[in-house]
Amino acid sequence: MSASLRALGPRGSDRWWSLASPGYDYTVGLVGWHRWQDALVSDVASGIVLDVGCGPAHLAQGLLRRGIDYVGVDRSHTMLAHAAHAVRGCGPGRAHLLRADLTALPFTDACFDLVVSTGVLGLLDRRARNTALTEIARVTKGEVRLLEPIVRGDQNVDRWRWRLLAFVSDQPLELTELQDVGLAPRVVGDSRFAGTYSFVLATKK
Ligand SMILES: C[S@@+](CC[C@H](N)C(=O)[O-])C[C@H]1O[C@@H](n2cnc3c(N)ncnc32)[C@H](O)[C@@H]1O
């Protein structure tokens, strides 16, 4: 898709995610996505975490159980309904879910200890992504973590894999996009999901 998903525009894209939401969490769980999401935040021990494009908020559950406060933002009502179901009864951390666009985050500067994005930024075109990254850099106190399609130096990915990935994203991120908004990123570990997605840890410069 994503050439096609992006071509749908914000409304069409929201409709797509609403339609996809009932089976989304189950399907991505089958390919190991939840394990990678959990690994991304497994060492987080305190603070408030913002999850942009949170979808069904799988990432929230472990954090909340460890007493970490979680804020999830998504533009899709239906994804947020699934997220509300997922966080119900999880604690002692507090969960707050709200509908917002990640290119205009309704938060003051530097109010989150950590901002995470998993499977979202690759959906945006370069311009929207620059705005989203600027917003992410603005609202974090210092730390950002991504699980996104990344162009990496050591990559040796077959074309067919990128075509597979093209269903969700044909716009892998360049690390320079993070540097451009004042973040210092580094790719961590091996790539995931047929060699297409990577973990990126970034700090504010
Ligand atoms: C592939 S899902 C990823 C969900 C979750 N982060 C995960 O890893 O399972 C993409 C999510 O991003 C949301 N999204 C896409 N564009 C957005 C935007 N501009 N603002 C807020 N949410 C957006 C969609 O509604 C959808 O829930």
The ligand as an SDF file (V2000), in Angstrom:
LIG
                    3D

 27 29  0  0  0  0  0  0  0  0999 V2000
    0.3420    0.1170   11.7720 C   0  0  0  0  0  0  0  0  0  0  0  0
   -0.6500    0.8490   13.0260 S   0  0  0  0  0  0  0  0  0  0  0  0
    0.5250    0.7890   14.3840 C   0  0  0  0  0  0  0  0  0  0  0  0
   -0.1650    0.7470   15.7150 C   0  0  0  0  0  0  0  0  0  0  0  0
    0.7600    0.5020   16.9100 C   0  0  0  0  0  0  0  0  0  0  0  0
    1.7180    1.5770   17.0600 N   0  0  0  0  0  0  0  0  0  0  0  0
    1.4700   -0.8250   16.7690 C   0  0  0  0  0  0  0  0  0  0  0  0
    2.7000   -0.8480   16.6520 O   0  0  0  0  0  0  0  0  0  0  0  0
    0.7850   -1.8560   16.7870 O   0  0  0  0  0  0  0  0  0  0  0  0
   -0.6250    2.5680   12.6040 C   0  0  0  0  0  0  0  0  0  0  0  0
   -1.4530    3.4310   13.5370 C   0  0  0  0  0  0  0  0  0  0  0  0
   -1.0980    4.7840   13.3160 O   0  0  0  0  0  0  0  0  0  0  0  0
   -2.2710    5.5660   13.3540 C   0  0  0  0  0  0  0  0  0  0  0  0
   -1.9980    6.7960   12.5950 N   0  0  0  0  0  0  0  0  0  0  0  0
   -1.6380    6.8910   11.2910 C   0  0  0  0  0  0  0  0  0  0  0  0
   -1.4310    8.1730   10.9520 N   0  0  0  0  0  0  0  0  0  0  0  0
   -1.6500    8.9060   12.0880 C   0  0  0  0  0  0  0  0  0  0  0  0
   -1.5900   10.2980   12.3940 C   0  0  0  0  0  0  0  0  0  0  0  0
   -1.2470   11.1940   11.4570 N   0  0  0  0  0  0  0  0  0  0  0  0
   -1.8680   10.7000   13.6610 N   0  0  0  0  0  0  0  0  0  0  0  0
   -2.2010    9.7890   14.6160 C   0  0  0  0  0  0  0  0  0  0  0  0
   -2.2970    8.4650   14.3810 N   0  0  0  0  0  0  0  0  0  0  0  0
   -2.0170    8.0200   13.1220 C   0  0  0  0  0  0  0  0  0  0  0  0
   -3.3300    4.6700   12.7380 C   0  0  0  0  0  0  0  0  0  0  0  0
   -4.6330    5.0870   13.1060 O   0  0  0  0  0  0  0  0  0  0  0  0
   -2.9570    3.3210   13.3050 C   0  0  0  0  0  0  0  0  0  0  0  0
   -3.5970    3.0610   14.5250 O   0  0  0  0  0  0  0  0  0  0  0  0
  1  2  1  0
  2  3  1  0
  2 10  1  0
  3  4  1  0
  4  5  1  0
  5  6  1  0
  5  7  1  0
  7  8  2  0
  7  9  1  0
 10 11  1  0
 11 12  1  0
 11 26  1  0
 12 13  1  0
 13 14  1  0
 13 24  1  0
 14 15  1  0
 14 23  1  0
 15 16  2  0
 16 17  1  0
 17 18  1  0
 17 23  2  0
 18 19  1  0
 18 20  2  0
 20 21  1  0
 21 22  2  0
 22 23  1  0
 24 25  1  0
 24 26  1  0
 26 27  1  0
M  CHG  2   2   1   9  -1
M  END
$$$$
